[in-house]
Amino acid sequence: MESKPNTPHQGGTKAFKSSSYKEQALSINGSIANLEKAIRYHARFGATRTSREERKILPKCVGQLEGLVKRLRLDL
C-alpha cells in the first residue's frame, strides 16, 4: 500500500506532512487507538456474521500488525 503523507486528514483540516512533530505524534497515537477499536469490532462483527470465532479472527489481525512492526523495524 502506497503511503501518502501529504493527504488531508482530520476531516480535511490539515495535511499530515504539514503538521508539527507533536501534531503528527498525536495523530499517530489517535490512529493506533482507532485501529485497536476497529480490530476489536471487526472480530466481534465477524464472529456474529460468520461461523468463525472471535478468538480465531484476532490472531490474523495481530499477525498483520506484527508484519507492520517488522517492516518498520527494518527501517531502523
Sine and cosine of phi, psi and omega as CSV:
sin_phi,cos_phi,sin_psi,cos_psi,sin_omega,cos_omega
0.00,0.00,0.75,-0.66,-0.04,-1.00
-0.98,0.21,0.69,-0.72,0.03,-1.00
-1.00,0.05,0.72,-0.70,0.04,-1.00
-0.80,-0.60,0.98,0.18,-0.11,-0.99
-0.94,0.33,-0.12,0.99,-0.03,-1.00
-0.95,-0.30,0.23,0.97,0.04,-1.00
-0.99,0.13,0.53,-0.85,0.00,-1.00
-0.89,0.46,0.58,-0.82,0.09,-1.00
-0.68,-0.73,-0.03,-1.00,-0.04,-1.00
0.80,0.60,0.76,0.65,0.03,-1.00
0.95,0.30,0.41,0.91,0.04,-1.00
0.98,0.18,0.30,0.95,-0.07,-1.00
-0.98,0.21,-0.57,0.82,-0.07,-1.00
-0.35,-0.94,0.62,-0.78,0.06,-1.00
-0.97,0.26,0.64,-0.76,-0.04,-1.00
-0.82,0.58,-0.70,0.72,-0.04,-1.00
-0.89,0.46,-0.46,0.89,0.00,-1.00
-1.00,0.08,-0.13,0.99,-0.02,-1.00
-0.97,0.23,0.41,-0.91,0.07,-1.00
-0.95,0.31,0.21,-0.98,0.01,-1.00
-0.83,0.55,-0.70,0.71,-0.01,-1.00
-0.91,0.41,-0.68,0.74,0.02,-1.00
-0.89,0.46,-0.63,0.77,0.05,-1.00
-0.89,0.45,-0.69,0.72,0.01,-1.00
-0.88,0.48,-0.69,0.72,0.02,-1.00
-0.90,0.44,-0.64,0.77,0.02,-1.00
-0.91,0.42,-0.68,0.73,0.02,-1.00
-0.89,0.45,-0.71,0.71,0.02,-1.00
-0.87,0.49,-0.67,0.75,0.03,-1.00
-0.91,0.42,-0.64,0.77,0.03,-1.00
-0.90,0.44,-0.64,0.77,0.02,-1.00
-0.91,0.42,-0.69,0.73,0.03,-1.00
-0.89,0.46,-0.67,0.75,0.03,-1.00
-0.92,0.39,-0.60,0.80,0.03,-1.00
-0.90,0.44,-0.67,0.75,0.04,-1.00
-0.87,0.50,-0.72,0.69,0.02,-1.00
-0.88,0.48,-0.66,0.75,-0.02,-1.00
-0.91,0.42,-0.66,0.75,0.00,-1.00
-0.91,0.42,-0.70,0.72,0.02,-1.00
-0.89,0.46,-0.67,0.74,0.04,-1.00
-0.90,0.44,-0.69,0.72,-0.01,-1.00
-0.85,0.53,-0.68,0.73,0.00,-1.00
-0.91,0.40,-0.69,0.73,0.03,-1.00
-0.91,0.41,-0.71,0.70,-0.01,-1.00
-0.89,0.47,-0.71,0.70,0.00,-1.00
-0.88,0.47,-0.60,0.80,0.00,-1.00
-0.92,0.38,-0.55,0.83,0.00,-1.00
-0.99,0.13,-0.40,0.92,-0.07,-1.00
-0.99,-0.15,-0.29,0.96,-0.02,-1.00
-0.79,-0.61,0.03,-1.00,0.04,-1.00
-1.00,0.06,0.06,1.00,-0.01,-1.00
-0.99,0.15,0.45,-0.89,0.03,-1.00
-1.00,-0.08,0.50,-0.87,0.00,-1.00
-0.82,0.57,-0.65,0.76,-0.04,-1.00
-0.93,0.36,-0.20,0.98,0.07,-1.00
-0.99,-0.14,-0.31,0.95,0.02,-1.00
-0.99,0.10,-0.67,0.74,-0.05,-1.00
-0.84,0.55,-0.68,0.73,-0.02,-1.00
-0.86,0.52,-0.55,0.83,0.04,-1.00
-0.91,0.41,-0.67,0.75,0.03,-1.00
-0.91,0.41,-0.67,0.75,0.03,-1.00
-0.88,0.47,-0.64,0.77,0.05,-1.00
-0.87,0.49,-0.62,0.78,0.04,-1.00
-0.91,0.41,-0.63,0.78,0.04,-1.00
-0.92,0.40,-0.64,0.77,0.04,-1.00
-0.89,0.46,-0.60,0.80,0.07,-1.00
-0.89,0.46,-0.66,0.75,0.06,-1.00
-0.88,0.48,-0.74,0.67,0.00,-1.00
-0.87,0.49,-0.67,0.75,0.01,-1.00
-0.88,0.48,-0.70,0.71,0.02,-1.00
-0.89,0.46,-0.63,0.77,0.01,-1.00
-0.92,0.39,-0.63,0.77,0.01,-1.00
-0.92,0.40,-0.50,0.87,0.04,-1.00
-0.90,0.44,-0.41,0.91,0.00,-1.00
-0.99,0.13,-0.16,0.99,-0.04,-1.00
-0.97,0.24,0.00,0.00,0.00,0.00
